[in-house]
């Protein structure tokens, strides 16, 4: 039997030299140094403006006399009670546009991921191509597309689509411009790529052997999609809906160019308060209210979606 002697105190490993400890500390600090530029960017262009806006929202005064921080939190309640219809309208338009983007984007993303073959790169370029044109120009183009007497409006009238949208209150007579439908169409078009790209990324990661296994188990294509494809693509669905809904809820360009006074969103109110009325506290309060509403909705949505990639 061999007995292993316990090491004596004198045989304990010698302490590391100071130079070795210094090199180890430097290696541990490398990730933090790499993060420093991004942290500084967020502090300068996000945190500090947020703090400034927060202080602005509790100020009172006028542009001539100057604004002073008086901790007037009643501005939040006054702004919300006066402009709550614009908040509801913004969430309704953004939610409708998000659903339409999902219905239009999912089949296209599925096609690119599984059926495009050698045309995949070309289709991806076509999805991203609208970003090479100004957001403003793309929105203005919809004024021509939806013009009175145009081909689109004529086709909708011939197919009795306008009868349905008139009944829903989304259009007025034979006119589509300056109606809620025009605003939703603009939002859907402008933010559709934000839905397609996350969906494609999520679908492209699905192992094709899972589809073969479902087919071997005599699952129909519909069952395979419902049981395999769609559940595995949920991270892309959640990411796409967030990337679409969040900017759409604060958008004001589409409502300004394609809508009317009855279709103004909260972004239009904030823009007007900042640049025309010059009521900075109300504008800042409206911004924070919108941010809080969207943050609460997004948190609840992610929790209910239950995707491990996002929670």
C-alpha positions in Angstrom: 0.0 0.0 0.0 1.3 3.4 -1.0 0.7 6.3 1.4 0.7 9.7 -0.2 2.3 12.3 2.1 0.4 15.5 2.6 2.3 18.5 1.4 4.1 20.4 4.0 3.7 24.2 4.5 7.2 24.7 3.2 6.2 22.9 -0.1 3.2 25.3 -0.8 3.4 27.0 -4.2 5.3 30.2 -4.3 3.3 33.4 -4.7 3.1 34.9 -8.2 5.5 37.7 -9.0 4.0 41.2 -9.2 4.6 41.3 -13.0 2.5 38.2 -13.5 -0.3 39.6 -11.3 -0.2 42.8 -13.3 -0.5 41.0 -16.6 -3.4 39.0 -15.3 -5.2 42.1 -14.1 -4.7 43.7 -17.5 -6.2 40.7 -19.3 -9.3 40.8 -17.0 -9.7 44.5 -17.8 -9.5 44.1 -21.6 -13.3 43.4 -22.1 -14.2 46.5 -20.1 -11.8 48.6 -22.2 -13.5 47.3 -25.3 -16.9 48.2 -23.9 -15.8 51.7 -22.9 -16.5 53.4 -26.3 -20.0 52.0 -26.5 -20.7 52.9 -22.8 -19.5 56.5 -23.5 -21.6 56.7 -26.6 -24.7 55.6 -24.6 -24.0 58.0 -21.8 -23.4 61.0 -24.1 -26.2 60.4 -26.6 -28.8 58.5 -24.5 -28.4 58.9 -20.8 -27.6 62.6 -20.7 -30.4 63.6 -23.1 -32.8 61.5 -21.1 -31.8 63.3 -17.9 -32.2 66.6 -19.6 -35.6 65.7 -20.9 -36.7 64.5 -17.5 -35.7 67.9 -16.0 -37.5 69.7 -18.8 -40.7 67.8 -18.1 -40.9 69.2 -14.6 -40.2 72.8 -15.5 -42.6 75.8 -15.7 -42.3 79.1 -17.4 -42.3 80.4 -20.9 -39.8 80.9 -23.8 -39.6 84.7 -23.1 -39.3 84.4 -19.3 -37.3 81.2 -19.3 -38.0 77.8 -17.8 -37.2 76.8 -14.3 -37.3 73.4 -12.6 -40.2 73.6 -10.2 -40.9 69.8 -10.0 -44.4 70.4 -11.5 -45.3 66.7 -12.1 -48.9 67.8 -12.9 -47.7 68.4 -16.4 -47.8 64.6 -17.0 -51.4 64.3 -16.0 -52.4 67.4 -17.9 -50.6 66.2 -21.1 -52.1 62.7 -20.9 -55.7 63.9 -20.2 -55.5 66.4 -23.1 -53.9 64.1 -25.7 -55.0 60.6 -24.8 -56.8 60.2 -28.1 -53.5 60.6 -29.9 -52.0 58.0 -27.7 -54.8 55.5 -28.4 -54.5 56.3 -32.1 -50.8 55.8 -32.2 -51.0 52.4 -30.5 -53.9 51.4 -32.8 -52.1 52.4 -36.0 -48.8 50.9 -34.9 -50.4 47.6 -33.8 -52.3 47.3 -37.0 -49.2 48.0 -39.1 -47.3 45.4 -37.0 -49.9 42.7 -37.7 -49.9 43.5 -41.4 -46.1 43.4 -41.5 -46.2 40.0 -39.8 -48.8 38.6 -42.3 -46.9 40.0 -45.3 -43.4 39.4 -44.0 -43.6 35.8 -42.7 -44.4 34.2 -46.1 -41.6 36.2 -47.8 -39.1 35.3 -45.0 -40.2 31.6 -45.3 -39.7 31.7 -49.1 -36.2 33.2 -48.8 -35.1 30.8 -46.0 -36.4 27.5 -47.5 -37.4 28.0 -51.2 -35.3 30.7 -52.7 -32.2 28.6 -53.5 -29.7 30.6 -55.6 -32.0 33.6 -55.6 -31.7 34.0 -51.8 -29.1 36.8 -51.9 -31.0 38.7 -54.6 -34.2 38.6 -52.6 -32.4 39.8 -49.5 -31.0 42.7 -51.4 -34.5 43.6 -52.7 -35.7 43.6 -49.1 -33.0 46.0 -47.9 -33.1 48.1 -51.1 -35.7 50.6 -49.8 -33.3 51.7 -47.2 -31.1 53.2 -49.9 -33.9 55.8 -50.4 -34.8 58.5 -47.9 -37.6 57.7 -45.5 -39.3 60.9 -46.5 -39.1 60.2 -50.2 -40.5 56.7 -49.7 -43.5 58.1 -47.8 -44.1 60.8 -50.3 -44.3 58.2 -53.0 -47.3 56.7 -51.3 -49.2 60.0 -52.0 -48.9 59.1 -55.7 -49.7 55.5 -55.2 -52.9 56.2 -53.2 -53.9 59.3 -55.2 -57.6 59.8 -56.0 -58.4 58.2 -59.3 -55.2 56.1 -59.3 -54.9 52.5 -60.2 -54.7 51.3 -56.6 -57.8 53.2 -55.5 -59.6 52.1 -58.6 -58.8 48.5 -58.0 -60.0 48.7 -54.4 -63.2 50.3 -55.5 -63.8 47.6 -58.1 -63.2 44.8 -55.6 -65.5 46.6 -53.1 -62.6 46.8 -50.6 -63.5 50.5 -50.0 -67.0 49.4 -48.9 -65.4 47.4 -46.1 -62.9 50.1 -45.1 -65.6 52.7 -45.2 -67.7 50.6 -42.8 -64.7 50.3 -40.5 -64.1 54.0 -40.7 -60.7 53.7 -42.2 -61.5 55.5 -45.4 -64.0 58.1 -46.6 -66.0 57.5 -49.7 -63.8 56.9 -52.7 -60.8 58.6 -51.1 -57.9 56.8 -49.4 -55.5 59.7 -48.9 -55.8 61.6 -45.6 -57.5 58.6 -44.0 -56.3 56.1 -41.3 -55.8 53.5 -44.0 -53.2 55.6 -45.8 -51.3 56.2 -42.6 -51.3 52.4 -41.8 -50.2 51.6 -45.4 -47.3 54.0 -45.1 -46.3 52.5 -41.7 -46.6 49.0 -43.0 -44.4 49.7 -46.1 -41.7 51.6 -44.3 -41.3 49.2 -41.4 -41.8 45.9 -43.3 -38.0 45.2 -43.7 -37.7 45.4 -39.9 -40.1 42.4 -39.7 -38.7 40.4 -42.6 -35.0 40.3 -41.6 -35.4 39.0 -38.0 -37.9 36.4 -39.3 -35.5 35.3 -42.0 -32.7 35.0 -39.5 -34.8 32.9 -37.2 -36.2 30.6 -39.9 -32.8 30.2 -41.5 -31.4 28.7 -38.3 -34.1 25.9 -38.3 -32.5 22.5 -39.0 -34.0 21.1 -42.2 -33.8 17.6 -40.8 -36.6 18.5 -38.4 -39.0 19.0 -41.4 -37.8 15.6 -42.8 -38.5 14.0 -39.4 -42.0 15.5 -39.3 -42.6 14.2 -42.9 -41.4 10.7 -41.9 -44.0 10.8 -39.0 -46.7 11.5 -41.6 -47.3 15.1 -40.6 -49.0 17.3 -43.2 -47.3 20.5 -44.3 -49.8 22.5 -42.2 -49.1 20.4 -39.1 -45.4 20.7 -39.7 -45.6 24.4 -39.9 -47.9 24.6 -36.8 -45.9 22.2 -34.6 -42.3 22.7 -35.8 -41.6 25.8 -38.0 -43.7 28.5 -36.2 -42.7 27.6 -32.6 -39.0 27.5 -33.6 -39.4 30.9 -35.3 -40.9 32.6 -32.3 -37.7 34.5 -31.4 -37.8 36.1 -34.9 -41.5 36.8 -34.6 -41.0 38.6 -31.2 -37.9 40.5 -32.5 -39.7 41.6 -35.7 -42.8 42.7 -33.9 -40.8 44.8 -31.4 -38.6 46.3 -34.1 -41.8 47.3 -36.0 -44.1 48.4 -33.2 -41.7 50.5 -31.2 -40.6 52.9 -34.0 -44.1 52.9 -35.6 -45.8 54.0 -32.3 -43.6 57.1 -32.2 -43.6 57.9 -35.9 -45.0 61.2 -37.2 -43.9 61.4 -40.8 -46.5 59.1 -42.2 -49.4 60.7 -40.3 -48.1 64.1 -41.3 -47.8 63.4 -45.1 -50.5 60.7 -45.6 -53.0 61.7 -43.0 -55.1 64.6 -41.9 -55.9 66.5 -38.7 -58.1 63.5 -37.6 -55.3 61.0 -38.0 -52.5 62.8 -36.0 -50.5 60.5 -33.8 -48.7 61.4 -30.5 -45.5 61.9 -32.5 -47.1 64.7 -34.4 -48.2 66.3 -31.1 -44.7 66.1 -29.6 -43.2 67.6 -32.8 -45.7 70.4 -32.7 -45.1 71.1 -29.0 -41.4 71.2 -29.5 -41.1 73.2 -32.8 -44.3 75.3 -33.1 -46.0 75.8 -29.7 -42.6 75.8 -28.0 -44.1 74.2 -24.9 -41.0 72.2 -24.0 -42.3 70.7 -20.6 -45.4 69.3 -22.2 -43.5 67.9 -25.1 -41.0 66.2 -22.8 -43.8 64.8 -20.6 -45.6 63.4 -23.7 -42.3 61.7 -24.7 -41.8 60.1 -21.3 -45.5 59.0 -21.2 -45.2 57.3 -24.6 -41.9 55.7 -23.6 -43.5 54.3 -20.4 -46.5 53.0 -22.2 -44.4 51.2 -24.8 -42.0 49.9 -22.2 -44.8 48.3 -20.2 -46.4 46.8 -23.3 -43.1 45.4 -24.5 -42.3 43.9 -21.1 -45.6 42.2 -20.8 -45.4 41.0 -24.4 -42.0 39.4 -24.0 -43.0 37.8 -20.8 -46.1 36.3 -22.4 -44.2 35.2 -25.5 -41.7 33.3 -23.3 -38.9 33.2 -25.8 -35.6 32.2 -24.1 -33.6 34.4 -26.6 -35.2 37.6 -25.4 -36.3 37.1 -21.8 
